[in-house]
């Protein structure tokens, strides 16, 4: 079984920064892509950012472009999300996800096979 464990969430003021980390553990596993999703209270889970290891290509939802950066280490199945200039609307539980195989889309939740438990990010105004 593969486990994804997120860390780095917390409470931050508007304009502040946080860095989320996600590490995979368990059976030998090589992901094709890893991503971050978030879910705010009363809302559906939404895509935030993803990275496809083979091309080191990345994708971001429009609302975080220029503020968030996804990076990671394919060999370690570790992914990071650097979040700058945080806004109250970024408040959510952030989930890490990993895709075991190539998928056409890396911004769709159904493309991912494994999920973490989530880490809370709260941005206070």
Secondary structure, 3 states (H helix, E strand, C coil): CEEEEEECCEEEECCCCEEEEEEEEECCCCCCEEEEEEECCCCCCEEEEEEECCCCEEEECHHHCCCEEEEEEHHHCEEEEEECCCCHHHCEEEEEEEECCCCCCCCCHHHCCEECCCEEEEEEC
